[in-house]
Amino acid sequence: MIVRAATTDDIPAMAAAAAAAYRVGFAGIIEPLVLVGYDRAYFEGRFASALASLTVAVADGIVLGFAKTTAGHLDMLFVQPRAHGTGAGSALLAEAEARGVRTLECFRDNAAARSFYEHRGWSLLRSYEREFAGRMRDFVFYGKG
């Protein structure tokens, strides 16, 4: 598996990974009618203008997941649900850390993500509420190093 900068050709695979990860990972956190709006088309548009901040994990020519970072913060890290346990998430996180990423946030109730980060040495710094998808939601903020 390699982690590399994302290209325009990767956008459809990244968008598919994001849409699938949202449906699976946020099913109990975000209302189903809201989740419908976070589809491939939504993410394709978002990623087209953010290529410089995206990396992908690729194995055998297939994009397994991606990370988006901004100024030392991990904005997104998603792996195709069928690729969980392949090491793609760990590889993306390690690469982001090597580039200086030291903070991230996730939904408070996203137990799988929280466990993933905590098992890799990230520490909970604070909990808070903020607006997301039209309403206030609970988040946690993590730091490392």
ZISULKA-V428506 format. One record per pair of residues at least 4 apart in sequence whose ideal C-beta (glycine too) atoms are under 8 Angstrom apart, sorted by the first residue. I is the first residue (numbers start at 1). J is the second residue. Records with the same first field share a line. If there is no record, write none. Layout:
# ZISULKA-V428506
I->J  J
This chain:
# ZISULKA-V428506
1->57  58  59  64  86  87  88  91
2->57  58  59
3->55  56  57  58  91  92  94  95
4->55  56  58
5->51  54  55  56
6->10  11  14  47  51  54  55  56  66
7->51
8->48  51
10->14  54  56  63  66
11->15  44  47  48  51
12->16  40  44
13->17  56  62  63
14->18  43  47  54  56  63  66
15->19  40  41  42  43  44  47
16->20  40  80
17->21  63  64  65  66  78  79  80
18->22  38  43  47  66  76  78
19->23  38  39  40  42  43
20->24  80  81
21->25  78  79  80  81
22->26  30  35  38  78
23->27  35
24->81
25->29  78  81  110  112  113
26->30  35  107  110
27->32  35
28->109
29->107  109  110  137
30->34  35  133  137
31->35
32->36
34->38  133  134
37->42  133
38->42  43
39->43
40->44
41->45
42->46
43->47
44->48
45->49
46->50
47->51  54
50->54  68
53->68  69  70  75
54->66  67  68
55->66  67  69  92  95  96
56->63  64  65  66
57->63  64  65  66  79  88  89  91  92
58->62  63  64
59->64  86  88
63->80
64->79  80  83  86  88
65->77  78  79  80  83  88  89  92
66->76  77  78  92
67->74  76  77  92  93  95  96
68->74  75  76  77
69->73  74  75  96  99  101
70->75
72->100  101  102  103
73->101  102  103  104
74->93  96  101  103  104
75->104
77->89  92  93  96  104
79->83  84  86  88  89  92
80->84  88
83->88
84->89
87->91
88->92
89->93  116
90->94  120
91->95
92->96
93->97  117  120
94->98
95->99
96->101
97->101  102  144  145
102->143  144  145
103->125  141  142  143  144
104->117  122  141  142
105->139  140  141  142
106->110  113  114  117  139  140  142
107->113  137  138  139  140
108->127  138  139  140
109->138
110->114
111->115
112->116
113->117
114->118  124  140
115->119
116->120
117->122  142
118->122  123  124
121->144
122->142  143  144
123->142  143  144
124->140  141  142
125->141  142  143
126->140  141
127->138  139  140  141
128->138  139  140  141
129->136  137  138  139
130->136  137  139
131->135  136  137
132->137  139
133->137
